[in-house]
Amino acid sequence: MSVTEDSSAPAMAHDLDHDPLDPGDTAELPEQSAAHEPADPLDADDSVGLLRSWQLRAGAIMRAVREPTQRIMVTDPDEEISQRHARSVIDLCLRTGEAMLAAGASAADVVATVLRLSETYELAGMQVDITFTSITVSVRRGLDEDPISVMRVVKARTTDYTRIQGVYKLIAELTNATEPVDIAEARHRLRRILTQPHPYRRWVVTLGKAILAGGVVVMYDASFVLILVAALAAVAVDLITRLMDRWGIATFFTQMGAAAVTTGIATVMYWLQSQGIELPGANRPTVIVISGIIMLLSGIGLTSAARDAIDGYYVTASARMLEVIMLTLALAVGISATLGLVLKIGVPIQVGTSLGPDGGLAAGTLGSALIGIGFALTSYIRLRMVPLLAIVAGLVFAAYYVLRPLTDQPGLVPGMAGVVAGVLGYLTYRWFKVPEAAMTMAGLIGLIPGLAVYRALYALMGTEYGVIQALPALVLAFATGLGLAAGSTIGGYLARRFFGQDRASQKASRRTQEAT
């Protein structure tokens, strides 16, 4: 039986007087018995309609109605871009990104800044790729023009935050201007910032390293003699490393030589004690080695590596982490070789890993403030901003000291202190335009696990089973460093979410995530 699907079919199906042979009607086959009455088409239509309704509801639940979560960027500018304009903007973006990358800025910040500049000068569709030692920018200029790709290699690593602060201010002026600044003028101003002299002489940097090393000793409540010796050791290390850099010696060997000098000075103090020459208050020479470790450890690299990994730039994060590992290995080789040599020649020394009780909240806060001052001077922070870094460093240590009794889980309390450092770092950057990385690192550097690293190195040197004995200290040091890095990253993120971020930065951050 077939049913004709027209509007008159229901009425015709129920009309008993209609002609069964009418071609416009539905006819029953002669052999069909009366027991097999035709099904009511209304029931069939209801079933089809109900099924269709459920299909629509299921489709509404399953079918996506918004754009994809992870969009694939399509860079096809509507208008062709002139080659001269594109090259000028690319050069400005590359030089800005190179300066930020050389100062230790995270890959996400560099990409966001470059994209902000490109959008300011109406150069759409720019792609940025960073591999720690290089930065590449590519622009597609339509179907009829060749794309432009330029790469710059980051040759030098610097901690001149005054120069970076000038770059940040220039970027803010360029991106927030009501009318775009002439590209030639912007490039000239950037070149002037990057070529300007340091805010103070080199001996001030050496003094800053002495203050930093002395601040570490103050945290352990040591004597004034040890504070002075640690400061002098830092001065000696700075002079030797500068000389080795001038000779073109690789950074690995420079780091190893600096660690050997610091350990050698501590060994001399042990030898003087064995000869009956007791310096007043010089009963813990080990703290000199620890101060040198904290001064030489690459805390900035560790923090930046963790930040890049969290942001999804795994190649750059791996390169930064490898650099940190190599520098730490050089530190281990220098300390172990010096101590091993001293023991072989028969110098009667007793090297220990216990420093006794810490100095408490007051000594720790004062020492951290001194560390912040020393770090500010070594990083060429302008002198009027130095007290600000001291205050932030003291506050971060105070937070760490208050939170320390809560748990003994490795890395957890340093991570919470790192959150405080990240929040303070972003707020000072937002309010005073001090580089965020400098302020955050000033708060973290006093918490770098120098004692744990020293204990691990001492265990490695002690016996043939030193690896097993050193494993707990190595795990503690790694957990502390990772906690500091991750905590500071989380703190900066929370500060941006709570206190807000300018619209240009938000837009650039979204494009950064898309580019990742």
Stockholm file with secondary structure:
# STOCKHOLM 1.0

chainA/1-516         MSVTEDSSAPAMAHDLDHDPLDPGDTAELPEQSAAHEPADPLDADDSVGLLRSWQLRAGAIMRAVREPTQRIMVTDPDEEISQRHARSVIDLCLRTGEAMLAAGASAADVVATVLRLSETYELAGMQVDITFTSITVSVRRGLDEDPISVMRVVKARTTDYTRIQGVYKLIAELTNATEPVDIAEARHRLRRILTQPHPYRRWVVTLGKAILAGGVVVMYDASFVLILVAALAAVAVDLITRLMDRWGIATFFTQMGAAAVTTGIATVMYWLQSQGIELPGANRPTVIVISGIIMLLSGIGLTSAARDAIDGYYVTASARMLEVIMLTLALAVGISATLGLVLKIGVPIQVGTSLGPDGGLAAGTLGSALIGIGFALTSYIRLRMVPLLAIVAGLVFAAYYVLRPLTDQPGLVPGMAGVVAGVLGYLTYRWFKVPEAAMTMAGLIGLIPGLAVYRALYALMGTEYGVIQALPALVLAFATGLGLAAGSTIGGYLARRFFGQDRASQKASRRTQEAT
#=GR chainA/1-516 SS CCCCCSTTHHHHHTCTTSCTTCTTSCCCCTTCCTTSCCCCHHHHHHHHHHHHHHHHHHHHHHSCCSCCSSCCCCCCCSSCCCHHHHHHHHHHHHHHHHHHHHTTCCHHHHHHHHHHHHHHTTCTTEEEEECSSEEEEEECCCSSSCCEEEEEECCCCCCCHHHHHHHHHHHHHHHHCSSCCCHHHHHHHHHHHHHSCCSSCHHHHHHHHHHHHHHHHHHTTCCHHHHHHHHHHHHHHHHHHHHHHHTTCCHHHHHHHHHHHHHHHHHHHHHHHHTTCCCTTCCCTHHHHHHHHHHHSCHHHHHHHHHHHHHTCHHHHHHHHHHHHHHHHHHHHHHHHHHHHHHHTTCCCCCCSCCCSCCHHHHHHHHHHHHHHHHHHHTTCCGGGHHHHHHHHHHHHHHHHHHGGGCCCTTHHHHHHHHHHHHHHHHHHHHHCCCHHHHHHHHHGGGSCHHHHHHHHHHHHHSTTHHHHHHHHHHHHHHHHHHHHHHHHHHHHHHHHHHCCCHHHHHHHHHHHHHC
#=GC SS_cons         CCCCCSTTHHHHHTCTTSCTTCTTSCCCCTTCCTTSCCCCHHHHHHHHHHHHHHHHHHHHHHSCCSCCSSCCCCCCCSSCCCHHHHHHHHHHHHHHHHHHHHTTCCHHHHHHHHHHHHHHTTCTTEEEEECSSEEEEEECCCSSSCCEEEEEECCCCCCCHHHHHHHHHHHHHHHHCSSCCCHHHHHHHHHHHHHSCCSSCHHHHHHHHHHHHHHHHHHTTCCHHHHHHHHHHHHHHHHHHHHHHHTTCCHHHHHHHHHHHHHHHHHHHHHHHHTTCCCTTCCCTHHHHHHHHHHHSCHHHHHHHHHHHHHTCHHHHHHHHHHHHHHHHHHHHHHHHHHHHHHHTTCCCCCCSCCCSCCHHHHHHHHHHHHHHHHHHHTTCCGGGHHHHHHHHHHHHHHHHHHGGGCCCTTHHHHHHHHHHHHHHHHHHHHHCCCHHHHHHHHHGGGSCHHHHHHHHHHHHHSTTHHHHHHHHHHHHHHHHHHHHHHHHHHHHHHHHHHCCCHHHHHHHHHHHHHC
//
